[in-house]
Amino acid sequence: MPVPAAAMALPQDADEVLKLAARSMFDVFANTAQGMLVVDKHHRIVWISEGYKRFLPALGFSDEHDFVGQPVEQVVPNTLMAEVIDSGQPMLVDLLTNKAGTFLVSRLPLRNDAGEVIGALGMVLLDHPGAGLQPLMAKFVRLQRELDDARRELAVHRRTRYTIASFIGNSPAAIEVKRQARRAAGTSSTVLLLGETGTGKELLAQAIHADSARAARPFVGVNIAAVPDTLLEAEFFGVAAGAYTGAERKGREGKFKLADGGTLFLDEIGDMPLALQAKLLRVLQEQEVEPLGSNKVEKLDLRVIAATSRDLAVMVTEGSFRADLYYRLNVLPIRLPALRERMPDLDALSDHLLADIARRNSQPHKSLSADAMDLLAAQRWPGNIRELGNALERACLMTDDLRLAARHFGDLLPVPMDMPTRARMPLRDEPSEALLQGARPLGEALMQSLLKPLPVAVAELEASSIRAALSATKGNKLAAARLLGIARATLYEKLGQLG
Ligand SMILES: Nc1ncnc2c1ncn2[C@@H]1O[C@H](COP(=O)(O)OP(=O)(O)OP(=O)(O)O)[C@@H](O)[C@H]1O
């Protein structure tokens, strides 16, 4: 390919001069760069320079002919040549790291006379940039390490903790839930989990993901009720770099994108504002997303599991939930029974929760006496399994005894103490006042319950009020927050503190 310049007379024609210039530049680059390759518009390698050949063994090739003709992304890991061809934009300087080493590279699109991209040219400018570019390389290595650490940490958080086997219980209701969950795990259809607060909706969502073909991909959860309405859109769709000033200047990925290939868990879907419901429906139908401030549509492959403690069908008739979104979500509905509907599971659940408490607090695994079991069975449990776990944890912390008796729960449970037998039925429709005070003779009981440090008394009253509000609103957190006169996000924060 080198052209002996002296042998040619300089043409007068400017076009010819340009062509000649391009040709000599190509030769200069081919001879001075450490290596050079050319790919066609289908990303296939069509030519490599003499210099490039020495990288072939490290890329796993002994023969040039096996390398040339291959799609570049298949034989040069992490290359961005395809991106240059598809975008038509050059990448003048970049660092490429793969199994052959780290290289300072440059990538240029090649165009025909009509200006169409017909391929790209890749150059290895330096094959050991460490020596000549010490400060830049040190920064690159540090950023790369930080990125790897952050990715590892994210992966740990995104890994689901539960499988369907973690859903404890062998009552007919629990067995039916697990059967439906297994069926859902075998498909990629949208699942709608319905049930009161603390019945295990999030646990089951994670379990369905972990038992599905997407298990190795991310599980990303969004609690819609806990995010202020004004931030929800950015949370879901992400923000394009440069779209805004301030904290969002660099842009950020939305939850849709983060869950790409895996499962997106939309908790408290009933709390989604109407305007956003229309946008969510579009994403679910089209499986594509457009970050805020960008005009680039990105393709997605998402499985959605939604959950709610509210009655979506009623919300549809009231006009606060879109009918089309409801039908789109309600493909595989699974109803999680309240704890009071699966009392045969109380023993197994309590034992499982006690084992968990023991592990987390490095304590021995405690058990329950018969009178304690009777007391627990007599509760209404508006906060369901989460509330049972809290009551057990507080009782465990109150005593060193290895066997928890009814007296250890004395002040913790709002249950009438005159009926401590397992035969006592759950108090389904008791008014919240009775839940708060119990039916003990007021004078002495009240005295006893008031004799404690004020912060403890305040915390207990707060927990009781929250329980009562959730009970009165059948687990509807938005309505409960209104009853309590606090913001929905505050209620979530307090529920989080309660465990
Ligand atoms: N069947 C079960 N087996 C074991 N643990 C359970 C079961 N159901 C719920 N839990 C535990 O109870 C707690 C609450 O469960 P989870 O957060 O899944 O409930 P939820 O229905 O999503 O609640 P919310 O609607 O308030 O978000 C968790 O600690 C979970 O591990």
The ligand as a Tripos MOL2 file, in Angstrom:
@<TRIPOS>MOLECULE
LIG
   31    33     1     0     0
SMALL
NO_CHARGES

@<TRIPOS>ATOM
      1 N1        -44.6030  -16.7000   54.5900 N.pl3     1 LIG1
      2 C1        -43.5840  -16.0820   55.1790 C.ar      1 LIG1
      3 N2        -42.5480  -16.7850   55.6270 N.ar      1 LIG1
      4 C2        -41.5300  -16.1820   56.2570 C.ar      1 LIG1
      5 N3        -41.4300  -14.8580   56.4730 N.ar      1 LIG1
      6 C3        -42.4240  -14.1020   56.0310 C.ar      1 LIG1
      7 C4        -43.5340  -14.6670   55.3410 C.ar      1 LIG1
      8 N4        -44.3480  -13.6660   54.9950 N.ar      1 LIG1
      9 C5        -43.7800  -12.5370   55.4400 C.ar      1 LIG1
     10 N5        -42.6180  -12.7880   56.0650 N.ar      1 LIG1
     11 C6        -41.7330  -11.8030   56.6970 C.3       1 LIG1
     12 O1        -42.5480  -10.7390   57.1560 O.3       1 LIG1
     13 C7        -41.9530   -9.4640   56.8740 C.3       1 LIG1
     14 C8        -42.8730   -8.6500   55.9910 C.3       1 LIG1
     15 O2        -42.9550   -9.2400   54.7080 O.3       1 LIG1
     16 P1        -42.9890   -8.3680   53.3700 P.3       1 LIG1
     17 O3        -42.1600   -7.1310   53.5090 O.co2     1 LIG1
     18 O4        -42.6890   -9.2730   52.2380 O.co2     1 LIG1
     19 O5        -44.5330   -7.9450   53.3980 O.3       1 LIG1
     20 P2        -45.3410   -7.0020   52.4110 P.3       1 LIG1
     21 O6        -46.6600   -7.6580   52.1860 O.co2     1 LIG1
     22 O7        -44.5160   -6.6910   51.1980 O.co2     1 LIG1
     23 O8        -45.5360   -5.7010   53.2950 O.3       1 LIG1
     24 P3        -45.8450   -4.1800   52.8140 P.3       1 LIG1
     25 O9        -47.1480   -4.2240   52.0550 O.co2     1 LIG1
     26 O10       -45.9750   -3.4510   54.1180 O.co2     1 LIG1
     27 O11       -44.6820   -3.7210   52.0010 O.co2     1 LIG1
     28 C9        -40.6140   -9.7660   56.2260 C.3       1 LIG1
     29 O12       -39.6320   -9.7360   57.2270 O.3       1 LIG1
     30 C10       -40.7800  -11.1700   55.6790 C.3       1 LIG1
     31 O13       -39.5550  -11.8350   55.6460 O.3       1 LIG1
@<TRIPOS>BOND
     1     1     2 1
     2     2     3 ar
     3     2     7 ar
     4     3     4 ar
     5     4     5 ar
     6     5     6 ar
     7     6     7 ar
     8     6    10 ar
     9     7     8 ar
    10     8     9 ar
    11     9    10 ar
    12    10    11 1
    13    11    12 1
    14    11    30 1
    15    12    13 1
    16    13    14 1
    17    13    28 1
    18    14    15 1
    19    15    16 1
    20    16    17 2
    21    16    18 1
    22    16    19 1
    23    19    20 1
    24    20    21 2
    25    20    22 1
    26    20    23 1
    27    23    24 1
    28    24    25 2
    29    24    26 1
    30    24    27 1
    31    28    29 1
    32    28    30 1
    33    30    31 1
@<TRIPOS>SUBSTRUCTURE
     1 LIG1         1 GROUP 0 **** ****
